[in-house]
Amino acid sequence: MSVERYESLLSELCQAVGLPDVQHVIETRSIEVEGFDVQLEHIEEDPDAIYLNFHFGTVTAGRTLTVFRLMLEANLLIYAQDQAQLGLDPDSGGIILIVRVVMTDDVTGDWLADLLTHYAEHGRYWQKNIFESTDEMFEGIAAGQFQWIKA
């Protein structure tokens, strides 16, 4: 695959979601999906894939270790099947979900729009149940009293 395929896919995505300024999306390599900033990366070392980097938010002070444990569990139990993983953005300290998508012929702008919506749902879950929960609710989540979103 090539840069041309990547740009074509971004163009299809813009058409699917009604964004008129395709060139801006290609230049910035970013889009906002339901309030989440998403970087749409294509790197030379992996020319057959597009990487979706969702910025889910930052961790409240004092919860970092527990959130990292929950992220590890999510990486092992949920996201491993999707070629995705939660991580920490070294620049902002925020939680990001990195999704690798191989740009096969069946990956279209509509398909990509659906995938972005799907992972925005995951972001809302993390924000509501992990980042914004009260201390009492958070302790329950950290103790395993939660229901993970199944992909």
Summary of the structure (lengths in Angstrom):
residues: 151
radius of gyration: 16.2
end to end distance: 26.5
largest distance: 50.1
contacts: 415
relative contact order: 0.17
helix: 47%
strand: 23%
